Amino acid sequence: MAKKEKINFQELSENELRERLFSTRDKLFHMRLQNNTAPLKNPHAIQYARRDIARIMTVLKQKGIKV
């Protein structure tokens, strides 16, 4: 199984962070829908997405950007 590459959110610009936040929230929504209809192959992906959202929001708040 390939390892997920680590992303340093501190180095991303505000626009890149907002895009990642939007896409990760969208991905989480779709994973939750899929998980309710049929089990996901990797159920921990939901947990990883939630953690990525929290990391992005933390960086945005540290930079003083309102979400």
C-alpha positions as CSV (number, residue, x, y, z in Angstrom):
1,M,0.0,0.0,0.0
2,A,1.4,3.4,-1.0
3,K,1.9,6.0,1.6
4,K,0.0,9.3,1.4
5,E,2.4,12.1,0.7
6,K,2.6,14.7,3.5
7,I,1.4,18.1,2.7
8,N,2.8,21.2,4.5
9,F,-0.3,23.4,4.7
10,Q,1.8,26.2,6.1
11,E,3.4,26.8,2.7
12,L,0.2,27.0,0.8
13,S,-1.4,30.3,-0.2
14,E,-4.8,31.4,1.0
15,N,-6.5,30.5,-2.3
16,E,-4.9,27.1,-2.3
17,L,-6.0,26.5,1.2
18,R,-9.5,27.5,0.5
19,E,-9.6,25.3,-2.6
20,R,-8.3,22.3,-0.6
21,L,-10.8,23.0,2.1
22,F,-13.7,23.1,-0.4
23,S,-12.5,20.0,-2.2
24,T,-11.9,18.0,1.0
25,R,-15.3,18.9,2.4
26,D,-16.9,17.8,-0.9
27,K,-14.9,14.6,-0.9
28,L,-15.9,13.9,2.7
29,F,-19.6,14.5,1.9
30,H,-19.5,12.0,-1.0
31,M,-17.6,9.4,1.1
32,R,-20.2,9.6,3.8
33,L,-23.0,9.1,1.2
34,Q,-21.2,6.1,-0.3
35,N,-20.5,4.7,3.1
36,N,-24.2,4.8,4.0
37,T,-25.2,3.0,0.8
38,A,-22.4,0.4,0.7
39,P,-19.3,0.0,2.9
40,L,-16.2,1.9,1.7
41,K,-13.0,-0.1,0.8
42,N,-11.1,2.1,3.1
43,P,-13.4,3.4,5.9
44,H,-10.5,5.3,7.5
45,A,-10.5,7.7,4.5
46,I,-13.4,9.5,6.3
47,Q,-11.2,10.0,9.3
48,Y,-8.3,11.2,7.2
49,A,-10.5,13.7,5.4
50,R,-11.8,15.1,8.7
51,R,-8.3,15.5,10.0
52,D,-7.2,17.3,6.8
53,I,-10.1,19.7,7.2
54,A,-9.1,20.4,10.7
55,R,-5.5,21.0,9.7
56,I,-6.5,23.4,6.9
57,M,-8.8,25.3,9.2
58,T,-6.1,25.6,11.9
59,V,-3.6,27.1,9.4
60,L,-6.2,29.5,8.1
61,K,-6.9,30.7,11.6
62,Q,-3.2,31.0,12.4
63,K,-2.8,33.2,9.4
64,G,-5.8,35.3,10.5
65,I,-8.0,34.4,7.7
66,K,-11.7,33.9,8.3
67,V,-13.3,30.8,7.1
